[in-house]
Amino acid sequence: MDFRVLALSLFLWLFPLWASANDQLDNLAEMVYQYPTKALAQITALEKQQTSDNTNDINQLRLNVLKCQNFLQLGENEAAINLAQMGEASAKQLKLDQARPYFLNCQADAYLNYDNIQDALPLLDSAITLARRYQQPQALIDALRLRGQLDTNTDNFSSAIEDLRIALDIYPDINSQTQNWVWPPQAYVYAAMGNLLYATNDLPQAMYYTKLALKSADAKGKVRHVLLRNAARIALDNNDREYSDQLEKQAKILLPEIGSPLELAYSYAILASIALDKGKIDTAEEYISIAMNTFKQQNQKVAMMRSTRLLAQIRFAQNRDEAAITLMQSAIEQGEALKQYTDLKWFYGILSDYYQTHNNYQLAYEFLQKRFDAAELANEATNNTRILQFKARLNQQGLEQANSDEQHSHTSLLNDLNLDWAYSTLFLVIMALTGSAIWYFIDKQNNRAPAADASPKNIPPLEQLELTLHSAKQGDYPLSLLLLNASQIRQVDLPGLLDKLQDKLREQDKLLRYSIDEVVIVLPYTSAVGAQRVVNQITPTIQTLQGTSKVNIGVAVMQQFDTLESLVKRASINRLGKLKGSEPLNSYSPAK
């Protein structure tokens, strides 16, 4: 009896210590995002305490997860990668696989900060798979958030909105885990959705989700600063200058919460771009100079390239054109060396617009052509990224299927060995008779089935367009192609627009969504004059959904040597050539 009383007393004494340690780590899970410098000091103290105490494996792993996330918030990406790799190996060794997705998320986030999508994507897909397998909603939400941000940056909006929608739906489940690890602030998930809608030019909805983020209980410290500076940009682009000024002022007050020089430099770069768009040229120059000094010291090449472009735009605003052109050429050289084709597309666009306004049409056209080539390379890189993502998911599914099949085969073998031989024989005979009967009825049904419909409607849309081009060449009749850029139209409105356009076309005309932001219309028996009439006919319909933006539709007339790709390319060049200052010099975002 005395022993049981002693054991119970010991348990009651240890339980508060265990609960206190968990509460301390739970508080750290929020602090690493909100106040990363303070969090690092507490993590260091806990590591020293763990060395003297024999802390259990789970708490040691969790502290490493928190430290890895803390490195990310301080901009120490290389340290985060090294710690994540060691942490995952430790989790495997200790057979604590539920901790692995947290280290994979940390490693993937660090690679994304380096713009290394090829290494980040497989890690995110693996993290999502493991989080679902071991029922870790905290890891799943973070992985979906990161993948949603990545898809937003690569214009894969349909996939991004699905990931972020799921992350928001399951966020309340973070409290259902028996063992906490680390989870992103809900404010960051709302902000990611806001950034996605901002990228699709749905500014009111982007502002709605950004306000939800600011109202979140975890929007404190660094988290709140990041939200405020992003909200200031969205409000400015939404023509709400007064609200943008308020948000920018609040963001500057919280600058001391950013303990890392690198993270502080990113904030100054974004504030510089906002100041430039507001006409505060001197303030913009001061902020970008501070940012560039840090980027140069820490060898942040991509951020340096984007900041050089922003400084060039400041020089243009100061009417120092020669200095601005020199800076733009430097930014282009950096972009070509880093193969940042998406950035190069905008760099070439700045110079093309500049030379056009100065009536140097030859150079304007040369940079317009370079912009088009860069856009093609950017699209190719994006497609390769999506193919890589698709292959990674297929590979992950294949591994899961192989493991499942292996387990199923092993179980079946054990069951077979336990069966009596007579029952096994009887079972096989019954299965053979059943299989024969099924085969007989299926074969009989197939013989009665009608032949498959080989009508053109069953041919894929792209092949239908190729056949239309081929028929036009064989029949020697004219054919025109229209190319509409639908990036100014909300994705939810696009299907309705396509239906309206189809009603205005002839039966033989072909309409196809060629890519996420491009719609192709093929017009058989139509010359350039007829194609222009069609453009005039459909423009009002497009204008109703596109708003005040100018509708630019590229037109190309088929030549005998043309393919579908070359026709689309010439139509795209024709459309870009019609742009007259539709993209102002100050519309480019700063270092990401």
PyMOL commands that set and color helices and strands:
alter all, ss='L'
color gray80, all
select helices_A, chain A and resi 2-34+36-52+57-73+77-93+97-113+117-133+137-153+157-176+186-199+203-215+221-237+241-253+255-257+261-277+281-297+301-317+321-338+341-357+361-418+421-448+456-458+461-475+494-504+528-546+564-577
alter helices_A, ss='H'
color red, helices_A
select strands_A, chain A and resi 479-485+510-515+518-524+553-557
alter strands_A, ss='S'
color yellow, strands_A
deselect
rebuild
show_as cartoon
